[in-house]
């Protein structure tokens, strides 16, 4: 059966503003839920996110049976900032599976992102077996971190000028964006939040309507300047002998000393038996602060997936850890405009140039493999051992693995 036969009767097009509610209903249904907006949520969506024309949708007659969207973000990459095409809200109705709808939507969406000037696309995957076929590779890893507070003692506490104070939503709206931006600039993988997102996050009315586990907000000040903040909630226990769990929703710091101060504060809160943090970074500072690091449970899972839409611009827009000159053959069946041979040269200062070339390749790899190493979190040699890289010039993989990795912390916070 040909693709055209399988898609007979299905229309693909960008969304229209009057379809926002139908879009939300179809998207929530695709994730197994129902759209029950909070008061003011639709108004927030219109203010904080791109228009409905950012969505590529599938229709069977008048019924919306597939959803995708690509939003415009700014993201930190090693050495700087770049535009990101944030792919999200990807669903196909259970009644229309296995008909090629997802493939057609994704192809059109990624071509749309390319045409709008994005050279990198990224997403958080609800299922990890879907997106490699579309050229995405796991580019980040995060952890579910858990620790019994009885074992939260630090081996040594670095000198800190920090002091922690509670803050209300209005104060957080003023402080948090500044701290977040200061942390983002040197943390590859973090994505700048829009003003509308901050407005919603610290909307006093929204927070007041939270019935269970209402969050606490604290700010760490260093020399009277906000240097970090945390948002957390505590599972309330009415019987004193039952364990209480503190859940860290977000901990962001512009300095390592502020991060240390915030973790010390959290681990010392009375009547808390265990602390959970679902977005703990792969390179954990807490692990090395603890007197007994084995007591910190870290359950890894893939976080951010990346694919390149324009290798020339994407590879030249980041900096590199070492100088090098390599020719890379990218195999890309899904986005054929990416398929080709590229020469990447990086200087001693980390700056780089990339161009298409007629030279023979030093390595051949898939678009998803290149996406995996792009942010500097993983090594190409690991993919080579898994049979996902072909080396044509001995030592080429090693050269790439001296150029791409970064030593700093990568944080992949979900913003879309």
SVG drawing of the C-alpha trace seen along z (x, -y; Angstrom):
<svg xmlns="http://www.w3.org/2000/svg" viewBox="-16 -44 61 46">
<polyline fill="none" stroke="black" stroke-width="0.4" points="0.0,0.0 1.5,-3.3 1.7,-6.3 -0.8,-8.2 -3.3,-5.4 -2.8,-5.2 -3.4,-9.0 -6.4,-9.1 -9.0,-11.6 -6.5,-13.2 -5.9,-16.9 -2.7,-18.5 -2.5,-22.2 -1.4,-24.8 -3.7,-25.7 -6.1,-28.7 -6.7,-30.8 -10.3,-29.9 -9.2,-26.2 -7.3,-26.7 -9.9,-24.9 -10.3,-22.1 -6.5,-21.8 -6.2,-21.5 -9.0,-18.9 -7.4,-16.8 -3.9,-17.1 -5.0,-16.3 -7.0,-13.3 -3.9,-12.1 -2.1,-12.0 -5.0,-10.2 -6.6,-13.1 -9.3,-15.7 -8.9,-19.5 -10.1,-21.2 -8.6,-24.7 -8.0,-26.6 -9.4,-30.1 -7.3,-32.4 -5.4,-29.5 -6.5,-30.2 -5.7,-33.9 -2.3,-32.9 -1.7,-30.6 -2.5,-33.3 -0.1,-35.7 2.7,-33.3 2.9,-31.0 3.0,-31.4 -0.2,-31.7 -2.0,-28.6 -0.2,-29.0 2.7,-27.3 0.8,-24.1 0.7,-21.5 -2.6,-19.6 -4.2,-16.5 -8.0,-16.4 -10.3,-13.6 -13.1,-15.6 -13.9,-18.1 -12.3,-16.0 -8.9,-17.0 -7.0,-13.6 -3.4,-14.8 -1.5,-17.6 2.0,-19.0 3.5,-22.4 6.8,-24.1 7.6,-27.1 10.4,-29.7 12.8,-29.6 16.3,-30.8 18.5,-28.1 22.0,-28.0 24.5,-25.9 28.1,-25.5 29.6,-28.9 26.5,-31.0 22.8,-31.2 20.9,-30.0 17.4,-29.8 15.5,-26.6 12.5,-25.1 10.7,-23.5 8.7,-20.5 5.8,-19.6 2.2,-18.6 2.6,-15.7 -0.4,-13.3 -2.4,-11.1 -5.9,-10.0 -6.1,-6.4 -8.7,-5.8 -6.2,-6.9 -2.9,-5.2 -0.6,-3.4 -1.8,-5.4 1.4,-7.5 -0.2,-10.6 2.6,-11.3 5.3,-10.9 3.5,-13.3 2.9,-15.9 6.5,-15.7 8.0,-16.1 5.9,-19.2 6.6,-20.6 10.4,-20.3 10.3,-21.8 8.3,-24.7 11.0,-25.1 13.7,-25.2 11.9,-27.7 11.4,-29.9 15.2,-30.1 15.7,-27.6 18.8,-25.4 18.1,-23.2 15.0,-21.4 14.4,-19.8 11.8,-18.0 11.0,-16.0 9.8,-12.6 6.8,-11.0 8.0,-7.7 11.6,-7.0 11.1,-4.7 9.4,-7.2 11.7,-10.1 15.0,-8.5 13.3,-7.7 12.7,-11.4 16.4,-12.2 16.3,-13.2 18.9,-11.9 19.1,-11.8 21.2,-14.9 20.6,-15.2 20.1,-13.1 18.4,-14.0 17.7,-12.1 15.0,-11.4 17.0,-12.1 16.0,-10.8 17.7,-11.1 16.9,-10.2 17.5,-13.4 19.2,-11.4 22.1,-10.9 22.2,-14.5 25.3,-15.6 27.9,-17.3 31.6,-16.3 32.6,-19.9 30.5,-23.0 32.1,-25.5 32.3,-29.0 29.1,-30.8 27.8,-34.3 24.3,-33.1 21.2,-33.5 17.8,-32.0 14.5,-33.9 10.9,-33.0 9.2,-34.9 5.7,-35.3 4.6,-35.0 4.9,-38.7 8.5,-38.8 9.3,-35.6 8.0,-37.2 10.5,-40.0 13.5,-37.9 13.2,-34.5 13.6,-35.6 16.8,-37.5 18.3,-34.5 17.1,-32.1 18.7,-34.2 22.0,-34.4 22.0,-30.6 21.0,-29.9 23.8,-31.8 26.4,-29.3 24.3,-26.2 23.9,-24.4 20.4,-23.0 18.5,-25.6 15.9,-27.5 14.9,-31.1 11.4,-31.6 9.0,-34.1 7.5,-36.9 4.0,-35.3 5.4,-32.0 6.7,-33.8 3.4,-35.7 1.5,-32.4 4.0,-30.6 3.8,-33.2 0.2,-34.2 -1.1,-34.8 -4.7,-33.7 -3.4,-30.4 -1.3,-29.6 -4.1,-30.4 -6.3,-27.8 -3.8,-25.0 -5.6,-22.8 -3.0,-20.2 0.8,-20.6 0.8,-24.3 4.4,-25.3 6.8,-27.2 9.2,-29.7 12.7,-30.7 15.4,-32.9 19.1,-32.7 20.8,-36.1 24.5,-36.7 25.6,-40.2 22.0,-41.3 21.8,-40.1 19.4,-37.2 21.7,-34.4 19.3,-31.4 15.8,-30.2 13.9,-27.1 10.2,-26.0 9.1,-23.0 6.2,-21.4 5.8,-19.0 3.4,-16.1 1.4,-17.0 1.1,-14.2 -1.4,-14.4 0.3,-11.7 3.7,-12.6 5.2,-9.2 4.5,-8.9 7.3,-10.0 7.0,-13.3 8.3,-13.8 9.6,-17.1 9.4,-17.5 11.7,-20.0 9.9,-21.4 12.7,-23.7 16.1,-24.7 18.0,-27.3 21.2,-29.0 23.5,-31.5 26.4,-30.5 27.6,-27.2 27.7,-28.6 24.0,-29.6 23.2,-26.1 25.0,-24.6 23.2,-27.0 19.8,-26.0 20.5,-22.3 21.7,-22.7 18.5,-24.6 16.3,-21.9 18.0,-19.0 17.7,-20.6 14.0,-21.3 12.3,-19.8 9.8,-16.9 11.0,-15.9 12.2,-12.3 13.0,-12.2 13.7,-14.7 12.8,-14.0 13.9,-16.1 12.6,-14.9 14.8,-17.2 18.2,-16.6 21.1,-17.3 23.2,-14.6 26.4,-16.2 25.2,-16.6 26.9,-19.0 24.9,-17.5 26.5,-14.1 30.0,-15.5 28.8,-17.6 27.4,-14.6 29.5,-12.8 28.0,-9.5 27.2,-9.9 25.8,-6.4 22.8,-7.5 21.8,-9.8 19.6,-7.6 19.8,-8.7 17.5,-7.1 18.5,-8.3 16.2,-9.0 16.5,-10.7 15.5,-14.3 16.2,-16.6 16.3,-15.2 18.0,-17.2 18.1,-17.1 19.8,-19.6 17.8,-21.3 20.8,-23.3 24.1,-21.6 26.2,-24.5 24.7,-27.0 24.1,-24.7 27.7,-23.3 29.2,-26.8 26.9,-28.4 28.5,-26.6 32.1,-26.6 34.3,-23.6 36.7,-22.2 39.6,-21.6 40.8,-22.5 40.1,-20.0 39.3,-19.5 36.9,-16.7 34.7,-15.8 31.3,-14.3 28.9,-12.5 25.4,-12.9 22.8,-10.3 19.3,-11.8 16.5,-10.1 13.8,-12.1 15.0,-15.6 16.9,-15.1 18.1,-18.7 20.4,-17.8 21.9,-14.7 25.4,-15.5 29.1,-15.9 30.3,-18.7 33.7,-19.9 33.9,-21.2 37.0,-23.2 37.5,-24.5 40.3,-26.8 42.1,-27.1 39.7,-29.7 36.8,-27.3 35.2,-29.2 34.3,-27.1 33.4,-27.1 31.3,-24.6 30.7,-24.2 29.6,-21.5 32.5,-19.8 33.4,-17.4 36.1,-15.8 35.8,-12.2 34.3,-11.8 36.3,-10.9 33.1,-9.5 29.6,-8.6 26.8,-8.9 23.0,-9.4 21.3,-12.7 20.1,-11.2 23.7,-10.3 24.9,-13.9 22.0,-15.2 23.1,-13.0 26.6,-14.6 25.6,-18.1 25.1,-19.5 28.3,-18.0 26.8,-15.5 27.7,-12.2 30.6,-10.7 30.6,-9.6 32.8,-6.6 29.9,-5.2 27.7,-5.3 30.6,-3.8 30.7,-0.8 27.0,-0.4 27.5,-0.2 25.9,-3.6 29.1,-5.3 31.4,-4.3 34.9,-5.6 36.8,-6.0 39.9,-7.8 41.5,-6.2 41.4,-8.6 38.5,-10.7 36.1,-9.6 38.6,-10.4 39.2,-13.9 35.4,-14.6 35.3,-13.4 37.9,-16.0 36.0,-18.8 32.4,-18.3 32.1,-17.5 31.7,-20.2 32.8,-20.0 30.1,-22.1 26.6,-21.1 23.9,-20.6 20.4,-21.3 17.5,-20.3 14.5,-21.9 11.2,-21.2 9.7,-24.5 7.4,-23.2"/>
</svg>
